[in-house]
Each structure stands twice: as structure tokens, then as C-alpha cells.
Amino acid sequence: MSEKAIYVMRPKPHASRQRACEAIMSAPDGYIVTIQPPKRSLEQNAKMWAMLADLSKQVVWYGLKLSNEDWKDVLSSSLRKEIRTVPNVEGNGLVVLGMRTSKMSVRMMNDLIEYMYWFGAEKNVVWSEPEEAK
């Protein structure tokens, strides 16, 4: 058995479910099994970055033009019910400990995209579509 195996659960009856069961039954003692919802899709990721670029080009936030990455931090931290900040290493500023979009589930990413649509509508953002993969 290799070190790591990932099985995507397809609608029943699908062979991937049987293979996952077989892998669990043959796993050595001490191995760990995790069942989790899928992570964000590539389409969601492309959509998010296209929207962040639109915000970056069209919205001034408290007198600043923010980068795509800055907008990602602002918006993803807005989804959290609890915001955590810590002083930076030099002690002359704060760091917001935000969410990692790469670890978001499909559902959480949908929530973020919907939140971005709402925020953009409040700021009269004209949305573009993500570039198609060539």
C-alpha cells in the first residue's frame, strides 16, 4: 500500500466506494482514515481570482488601491465569525490571521463568491468572467 490514497466518492454503486473499503480493510494498524467534503474546484478558484482582479481595478478601500491578494485577505476574513490578529515580528503592525482559500470546501468557496458578488454590487463593480483555459 502506498503512503497516501485518495478516493472520490461517486454516486452509488460506484467502484471507487468498493476500492476505498478494500483499502481501509487492508490498511496497516495505525493508519488514519479521513472522510471530508471536497475542496474548492478549479472553476471556483478561477472565478474568485477574476473577481479579485475586478475589485482591485475598480474599488478604492479607505483611500487605498488594494492588490488581488489584499482583497482576498479582506474578503475571506470577512466570512469568519471570529477575527484573529497578532502583532508582527517587529511589533510595529498587526497581522490578520485569515482563512486559506486553498483549504476551503466547495460550499465555503460558494459562500465567499456570493459574498464577493454582494460586496461588488454595493461598490458598483462590473464583473468580468475568468479566462478560459486554453
RAGI-V473299 format. One line per field, one symbol per residue. ss: DSSP state (~ for helix, > for strand, _ for the rest). psi: psi as a letter, one per 20 degrees, with the letter a starting at -180 (. if undefined). Layout:
BEGIN
ss=???
psi=???
END
This chain:
BEGIN
ss=______________~~~~~~~~~~~~____________>__~~~~~~~~~~~~~~~~~_>>__>>__~~~~~~~~~~~~____>>>>______>>>>___~~~_>~~~~~~~~~~~~~~~~~____________
psi=prhppppporqqpqhhgghggghghiqqqiqppppqqqrqrhgggggghgghggghhippoljqoqrghghgggghhhhqhpppqqqrhijjrqppoaqohhiqrgghhgggghghggghhhjkpoqrqqppp.
END
